Structure formats: C-alpha cells, structure tokens
C-alpha cells in the first residue's frame, strides 16, 4: 500500500548540502548505505517517487532533519518552489 503526499513539489537540495559539507557522492553512499546510482538519481531528479526509508537514511547520514534538504510546496501554495531545484514526490512503501 502506498502513501503519498498531496500533489505538489518537493524541492531537493541534496547535492547543494552534500557539497557544502565537503562530501563526495561516495561519502554519502558510505554514510547512508544507499547505492551510488540512487544518490545520482536523487541529485539529478531521476525519481518520480522516493521511498520514505531512503529519505530517513539520507537525513541520518547528513545529521539533518529532512526539512533541511527537502521542502514541500502544495500544488495550490502561494509560494512556488524555487527555480532550478529538482522536484520529487515522496512515497512510503510499495
């Protein structure tokens, strides 16, 4: 069973934060236990949905709450997501 957030945009700042910490993609792979292809897809907006477990792993690896690197904007929000950021839909489970 899938649970998704309502339609909108999730701004992904993963690459920006990773670089600001001086981390390589491999550093994030090692810290999160995720594969490098997963990190690459996340940084380049290659996902339509992200597993909640993936979000939690990255948040723990970065020692940041998820709202520091993911920001949700509802579809009818008066504040649109910033231009140039990846847009993702979060999904829990399969």
N, C-alpha and C positions, 0 to 999 in steps of 0.2 A: 504494500500500500504506500502511495506517495503522498507527501505533504509538501506543498509548495507555497511560497509567499504569494500574496496577491500580485497581479500584474504590475510591473514597474521596472525599475532599473537598479541594479546593484553595481556601484562603482568599485572597481577593483584597483587598489593601489599597491598590490603585492610587489611588483618589480621596483617601484619607487622606494618602498620601505626596505626591501632587501638590500638594495644598493646603498641606501643611507646608513645601513648597519655595517657596510663594508663586506657583505656576504656575497659569495658566488652562488649560482644555482646549485652547485654541488653541496655547498654548506647547508643550504635549505633542505636539500634531499636528505643529507645525513641527519640533520636535526629533526626532521618531520617523519622520516621513514617512508615518504612518498617517492614515486619514481621521477626521474628527470623529465620524461615526456609529460607527466602530469603537471609538473611545475611550469614547463614551457607552455603548455596549453593554457594554463591559468593566467600566465603573464601576457599571453597574446590573444586572450579572449576566445580560445578554441573550444570552450564548453558552452553548451546550451543550459546545462544544469550542473550544479556542484553538489556532491554528497556532503551532508552535514558533518560526517566523520572527517572528511578532508579539510573542511573549514576549521574544525576543532584542532586537528593535528598542526595545521599551519599557525593557528593562533598560539598554541602551546610552544611551538618551535620558536616563534618570534617573541614570545613572552609579552604578547599584546592581546587585549580583548578584540574580538572580531570587528567591533565598530571602528577600530583604529585603521583597519585596512579594507573593510567592506562597508559601504554606506548604501542604504536602501532608500530609493525615492519612489513613492507610489506613482502609478501612472497619471493620476489626477493631481499630483503635487504642484503647488505654485512655484516650487523651486526645482527646475530641471537639473539633471545630473551634469557635472562639468564636462565640457567637450574634451575629447581626446582620451577618455578613460574607457576601459573595457566594460561592457555590460553583460551581466550574468544573471541567471535565475537560480536561486538556491533551491535544492531539493533534498529532502531527508529520506533515506531508504530507497528501496526499489519496489 
